[in-house]
Each structure stands twice: as C-alpha cells, then as structure tokens.
Amino acid sequence: MKSFLISTYLMSLDCFGKIGRVHSVFEHSFNFIVEGKLIHVTDARDYLSSFGIRMSPEDFQELRAFAKVGSVVKLTDVSLSIYDSQGIKKMTFGTIERVSLRLIPCRYDEKVLLHFRQQLEQYNLMEHLGIDIGQRGQVYFERMIRPKSCDQEWQELVNFFIGRGKGLTPSGDDLLLGYLFILKLFQVLEIEQLEFALSRSLSATTIVSQNYLQTLLEGFASLPLIELNRWLLNPEGKKLEQVIASILSFGHTSGKDTAFGMLLGVQRLLSKNIVFNNVS
C-alpha cells in the first residue's frame, strides 16, 4: 500500500478539476496545472508545498519518467495518471496522510523577535538578493518597516516588487511573500491593505508565484515556513538555525529573498506605532 503526504490546502486530489497538464519538471519535483491552479509533487524529505503532495523517491521517479511539460494529467480523489507518448502511468494513492500547513497566529514577544532578527542579520541577506533594487528599492524597504498605511502607497510598493526578477518565482515576489508571512502571522493592522494590493496584482507575475502568494493570502504556507511558525510559537523546540537553513535552501536565491522579506517584517514588528488586529 503506497503512502503519501498531502497539504490540507488540497481538499482532495481532484479538488480543482479532473484534467490538467504538466507545467514544469525538476530533478526532485514537478508541477501540474488544473484550471489555473498548481499542484506540486516532490520526493524531498523535508519539503511539502502549500499546494503539494510528497511521495517516496521510488514512486516519484516512476511518475517523473512520464512527466513531460504539456503531458496530460488525469485525477480522481485517489489516483493520478500521466499520459505520455510512451504510455500511461497511473498511481493510486493508498494511505494519504494530511499535513496541516495552515498558519497559526503568534503573539508578540519582543525577546523572541530580537533573537530571530539577530539570526537573520548574520546572513547579510541584502547582499545576496536576486534583484538589484537600487535607490528606489531602498525607499520601499523603509516604507515596509515604517508604512504610512495608505492604500495608494501599498499598491505602489507591490507594483514595484511583483514580478521583478527572473525565474518561476521572481525575487520580488519571494521578498513580498516573506514579508506577508510575518505580518500575517502577527495580524498587523495594515495586513488587509497589503493583501488587497497583492490580490489586485497577482496577474503581473508567473503562475507559480501566483499560486504561492494566493495560498498564503488564504492562510497556508509551505512546510519550512510552517516550521518557522511553530518555532515562533515555541522557541524552545527545534533550533532556529535549522529552521532558517531550511528556508535559505529554496532555489537559487528564493530562500534568501524570502528570508529578507521576513527580516523587513520583523523590523516592522519591532518598530514603533504598530497596531495588531487580533493578537496582542
């Protein structure tokens, strides 16, 4: 009996539809798209996408052999089939373990946040970003730390970063994702303005970034970010260095871009004149 892990964001394997196509393929993962929604499949031991499925390396390699960009994917609530020129590969999901990747709100703890900021600052993240932000970007960084809570300024900020950079998840998107993640965890008052600006601008970036940002807007994040969420709730648990290292390992610069966005979010939390919605 084959066993699989699946994010609770996916209510079922076929929750978005019955027919899709392979979108992108990598050594240890591939994405397929159904009605504009991505599902991420991987064999990585320490990773599960917010919209993902994780399986054993053996099962993954069987599927990946058929997963070519554009290949048809057929779904039921318990199976996944890939149609390729060499034939059909069907995999039936026996035991499915559902993993909650929903964010859990955190309470403000200055001591914990100062320690988190100190750890992030050791990596000199700004020097390793995937984009050259220039003087204008520096202005927006300052706004992210000390925003004026003006709808127009939030939209200008999002417009500057969204889609900026190369790759399936441009660096500007990763930075926004890390920043949004922190503000969302702590329910900062201006989160609604940032979320509104992002929701209006998702079409300006790649389909992969759209899906990661959209799931975060809906309150879900990938496993390494959820591990950070758990650490912020219980700093005596897993070592923070391990949690940060897992995030930094994303892609070529995605992890560093995301972590820098988190750093800006933490600096926002530690600044003055901040109001929280539901968590004090």
BELTA-V236677 format. One record per backbone hydrogen bond with DSSP energy under -0.5 kcal/mol. CO is the residue of the C=O (numbers start at 1). NH is the residue of the N-H. If there is no record, write none. Layout:
<<CO	NH> <CO	NH>>
This chain:
<<2	94> <2	95> <4	97> <5	54> <6	99> <7	10> <9	11> <12	15> <18	75> <20	73> <21	33> <22	70> <24	31> <28	43> <28	44> <29	26> <30	41> <31	23> <31	24> <32	39> <33	21> <34	37> <37	34> <39	32> <40	53> <41	30> <42	55> <44	47> <48	223> <49	52> <51	40> <52	7> <53	42> <54	5> <56	60> <57	61> <58	62> <59	63> <60	64> <61	65> <63	66> <63	67> <66	68> <68	71> <71	22> <72	83> <73	20> <74	81> <77	13> <78	93> <79	76> <80	91> <81	74> <82	84> <82	89> <83	72> <84	87> <87	84> <88	90> <89	82> <91	80> <92	94> <94	96> <95	4> <95	97> <96	98> <97	6> <98	100> <99	8> <99	101> <101	221> <103	105> <109	113> <110	114> <111	115> <112	116> <113	117> <114	118> <115	119> <116	120> <117	121> <118	122> <119	122> <120	123> <121	124> <124	127> <125	128> <126	129> <131	133> <133	137> <134	138> <135	139> <136	140> <137	141> <138	142> <139	143> <140	144> <141	145> <142	146> <150	154> <151	155> <152	156> <153	157> <154	158> <155	159> <156	160> <157	161> <158	162> <161	164> <163	165> <164	172> <168	209> <170	173> <170	174> <171	175> <172	176> <173	177> <174	178> <175	179> <176	180> <177	181> <178	182> <179	183> <180	184> <181	185> <182	186> <183	188> <184	187> <185	106> <187	277> <188	191> <189	192> <190	193> <190	194> <191	195> <192	196> <193	197> <194	198> <195	199> <196	200> <197	201> <198	201> <198	202> <201	204> <202	205> <206	210> <207	211> <208	212> <209	213> <210	214> <211	215> <212	216> <213	217> <214	218> <215	220> <216	219> <219	103> <222	225> <222	226> <223	227> <224	228> <225	229> <226	230> <227	231> <228	232> <229	233> <230	234> <234	237> <239	242> <239	243> <240	244> <241	245> <242	246> <243	247> <244	248> <245	249> <247	250> <250	255> <253	257> <254	258> <255	259> <256	260> <257	261> <258	262> <259	263> <260	264> <261	265> <262	266> <263	267> <264	268> <265	269> <266	270> <267	271> <268	271> <275	189>>
